[in-house]
Amino acid sequence: MTKMYDFIAIGGGSGGFNAARVARGFSDSVAVIDGASELGGLCILRGCMPSKTLIYSAEVLHLAQNAKKFGLNIPSAKVDMPTLHQRKLDTIKEFTDYRVESMTSGKYDLYRSFAKFVDRNTIELADGTRLQGKKFIVSTGSSVSVPSIPGLDHSDIWTSDQVLDLDFLPESVIVLGGGVVACELAQFLNRVGSKVTQIQRSPHILKDQASDVSETVEKAFRDEGLTLYTDTKLSRIEKTDTGFTAHFAHEGKEKSASAAYLVNALGRAPNTSNLGLDLAGVELKPNGQIQTDEHQRTTNPDIYAAGDVCGPFEIVHTAVLQGEYAARHAFDKPSSVFGPINYDHMLDVVFTDPQVARVGLTQKTLDERGIDYIAADYPFDDHGKSILMEAKYGFVRLFGEKPTGRILGAEIVSKDAGELIHALSVAVSNNLTAADLLKTHWYHPTLAEIISYPLEDIVDELE
Ligand SMILES: Cc1cc2nc3c(=O)[nH]c(=O)nc-3n(C[C@H](O)[C@H](O)[C@H](O)COP(=O)(O)OP(=O)(O)OC[C@H]3O[C@@H](n4cnc5c(N)ncnc54)[C@H](O)[C@@H]3O)c2cc1C
């Protein structure tokens, strides 16, 4: 007999796990299906948490290596890769154990298998078991994509997975790509002592950011000795006796770069194949992600989607919010707090150093929508706390609506920008004005108090 559930999550990562957790509050009949050999999902196992563990160590190392600037004598500071690797394993194990415990605690049925739809409300597991659901959520995540560049499919080419699991120091590495993952990993490798060459197709790394934001990070990278090529066209990858050579066009010339290792960080693609989505009536967007409405419903209203598999932003808190909201909607449990996600309040962070953090509407979107606004900024090389911290790269920029002064968006490039941006995230999500924020106490000397300077500019201009 086919077992029937009220709610089935296909994928137990950030989106699926949190959807099932919320669904369990409304029903005893919930199942999670995950086919991975290790439970935990991308964020915990091979994404946010391992990368940030390693990046933080590299930051500490960078500070120690620049001790002289701070009047300190640290004779030698270098990485100990086996120990760094072990620390990462230990840290990740703590997070994984907690997640596995939650998933195996018997709150819901857990099936360790891949699943595919065989019709609109039935899935089949690898062993042929069939399960029926009143509601489903598809949260199967994403995988590294391999664009069709000759040689890029060589089996020795690394992805972020291998970089995050390194227990030795690679002498030299080529990092292909200029997105978030590529930039974070390139700087990490460079800081721990690899000779890094980063090759990016667009005129700037972090191409979705404002150009002066990207330029600030590019300058920091080059100042640290990372070789960065932007505005390139990759023609082929060659496997050599000593590693890899990347051939590319740059500034009208054919160039090449060689290194012992090569990382494909050119992007990820949604995991939608072998899911039988067509049999379930679930359609895809032109970019290959699952199409959803604002309630996370796919084109089959009993099937929801969350996370990297549907986008539009492939980051964890979005996957979590989407999963939680989908479960509420599936059980018709509206909440005054958790509703459809307002992407005009979007928050994102890049963990380079300087970090890049952004919330709300970008200047490009404001211009496209014809919104009248004031942009005000202030540089960190003219700010007390950042000067004493030797953290002078970057700036804060705020966008205040005219004539209301409502903060519609902000971008920060700086040390710890990912922490600082949250003050502005509160403002953007709660329709606070520049005047509201200026009434707030800004402690001296902090990095955060820099936000009060462009706030003053906006208030002055509006008055
Ligand atoms: C190196 C790196 C660093 C990152 N850093 C950050 C960061 O700092 N901050 C941030 O917000 N985001 C970061 N991300 C992105 C973030 O990790 C993802 O957006 C997020 O984890 C996606 O969650 P998800 O639930 O969509 O997918 P996942 O967590 O990948 O979960 C999908 C699950 O579905 C399972 N599955 C797949 N197919 C099937 C099937 N057919 N049947 C059953 N199970 C299936 C998989 O086994 C997997 O467990 C990073 C990503 C990478 C690669």
The ligand as a Gaussian input file, in Angstrom:
#p B3LYP/6-31G(d) Opt

LIG

0 1
 C       31.294000      27.553000      -1.257000
 C       29.941000      28.116000      -0.947000
 C       29.808000      29.077000       0.026000
 C       28.554000      29.603000       0.328000
 N       28.466000      30.574000       1.290000
 C       27.262000      31.106000       1.580000
 C       27.143000      32.098000       2.593000
 O       28.129000      32.492000       3.226000
 N       25.917000      32.588000       2.871000
 C       24.802000      32.176000       2.184000
 O       23.709000      32.670000       2.462000
 N       24.884000      31.231000       1.216000
 C       26.081000      30.681000       0.913000
 N       26.162000      29.699000      -0.037000
 C       24.915000      29.250000      -0.707000
 C       24.113000      28.313000       0.193000
 O       24.946000      27.287000       0.680000
 C       22.923000      27.735000      -0.565000
 O       22.160000      28.789000      -1.115000
 C       21.997000      26.911000       0.330000
 O       22.725000      25.996000       1.102000
 C       20.957000      26.188000      -0.522000
 O       20.068000      25.449000       0.299000
 P       19.016000      24.447000      -0.388000
 O       18.132000      23.950000       0.686000
 O       18.428000      25.089000      -1.569000
 O       19.909000      23.253000      -0.962000
 P       20.849000      22.199000      -0.217000
 O       21.269000      22.638000       1.122000
 O       21.912000      21.866000      -1.207000
 O       19.916000      20.927000      -0.001000
 C       19.488000      20.138000      -1.066000
 C       19.360000      18.710000      -0.572000
 O       18.560000      17.991000      -1.509000
 C       19.081000      16.675000      -1.628000
 N       18.623000      16.168000      -2.927000
 C       18.948000      16.575000      -4.172000
 N       18.244000      15.910000      -5.089000
 C       17.429000      15.047000      -4.420000
 C       16.461000      14.101000      -4.808000
 N       16.146000      13.892000      -6.093000
 N       15.843000      13.373000      -3.852000
 C       16.140000      13.561000      -2.536000
 N       17.053000      14.458000      -2.113000
 C       17.675000      15.196000      -3.038000
 C       20.583000      16.857000      -1.504000
 O       21.161000      15.655000      -1.067000
 C       20.686000      17.975000      -0.469000
 O       20.851000      17.474000       0.842000
 C       27.398000      29.151000      -0.365000
 C       27.525000      28.164000      -1.355000
 C       28.775000      27.654000      -1.649000
 C       28.913000      26.608000      -2.710000

